[in-house]
Amino acid sequence: MVVASGIAPPSIFSTFDMLSTSGGMGTVVIDPATDSVIGDIPVGGRPGPIAIEDGAAWVGNGADRTVVRIDLRSRSVVKSFGPSQAPVSLTAGPDVAWIGNGFDGTLSRILTGYDQLSAPLFPGLRRWVARGGHLGWGPVGRTR
C-alpha cells in the first residue's frame, strides 16, 4: 500500500516510494527500471508524508510524532525531530522543511543547516500554501 511518494534526482536514484513494510515501520527504495525493491529504511511507526530536497528525504511518522531526515546517498536516517503533534504534511526547499502539525492549524519549521526545529506557529485565519519549501499565506475571504 503506497502511503506517500516523492521523486529524487536521477543521479541518486529515480524514485523513492514510501511503502508500508512489515509492521508498517519503514520505507522502501524502488528501482523504477525494474520495479524491484533495492533498499529498506526503518523510520518509525506509521510513516506518512514525505518531501525530498537537497539530497534528503523528510518522512513524517504519525504514530511516534516524529519527522526523520534520510540521507539519500547513504539511505540511512541521519536525524530525528519531534514536532508538537503528529506531522500530517511536509514540504521542503533549500535550507528549510515545513511541517503541518496535527489538525490544529499550526506549522513548524526545520532549519536544515542548523538542525533546528522551531516551536509551532499559528499563521492565523489565513489560507497557506507551501511550494518548493517556500511558504506563503493570505487572508481568508474578501479583503478591502
Secondary structure as the mmCIF struct_conf table of DSSP 4:
data_model
#
loop_
_struct_conf.conf_type_id
_struct_conf.id
_struct_conf.beg_label_comp_id
_struct_conf.beg_label_asym_id
_struct_conf.beg_label_seq_id
_struct_conf.end_label_comp_id
_struct_conf.end_label_asym_id
_struct_conf.end_label_seq_id
STRN STRN1 VAL A 2 ILE A 7
TURN_TY1_P TURN_TY1_P1 PRO A 10 ILE A 12
BEND BEND1 SER A 14 SER A 14
STRN STRN2 THR A 15 LEU A 19
HELX_RH_3T_P HELX_RH_3T_P1 SER A 22 GLY A 24
STRN STRN3 GLY A 26 ASP A 31
TURN_TY1_P TURN_TY1_P2 PRO A 32 ASP A 35
STRN STRN4 SER A 36 PRO A 42
BEND BEND2 GLY A 45 ARG A 46
STRN STRN5 PRO A 47 GLU A 53
TURN_TY1_P TURN_TY1_P3 ASP A 54 GLY A 55
STRN STRN6 ALA A 56 ASN A 61
TURN_TY1_P TURN_TY1_P4 GLY A 62 ARG A 65
STRN STRN7 THR A 66 ASP A 71
TURN_TY1_P TURN_TY1_P5 LEU A 72 ARG A 75
STRN STRN8 SER A 76 PHE A 81
BEND BEND3 SER A 84 GLN A 85
STRN STRN9 PRO A 87 GLY A 93
TURN_TY1_P TURN_TY1_P6 PRO A 94 ASP A 95
STRN STRN10 VAL A 96 ASN A 101
TURN_TY1_P TURN_TY1_P7 GLY A 102 GLY A 105
STRN STRN11 THR A 106 LEU A 111
TURN_TY1_P TURN_TY1_P8 THR A 112 ASP A 115
STRN STRN12 GLN A 116 LEU A 117
HELX_LH_PP_P HELX_LH_PP_P1 SER A 118 PRO A 120
STRN STRN13 LEU A 121 LEU A 121
BEND BEND4 LEU A 125 LEU A 125
STRN STRN14 ARG A 126 ARG A 131
TURN_TY1_P TURN_TY1_P9 GLY A 132 GLY A 133
STRN STRN15 HIS A 134 PRO A 139
BEND BEND5 VAL A 140 GLY A 141
#
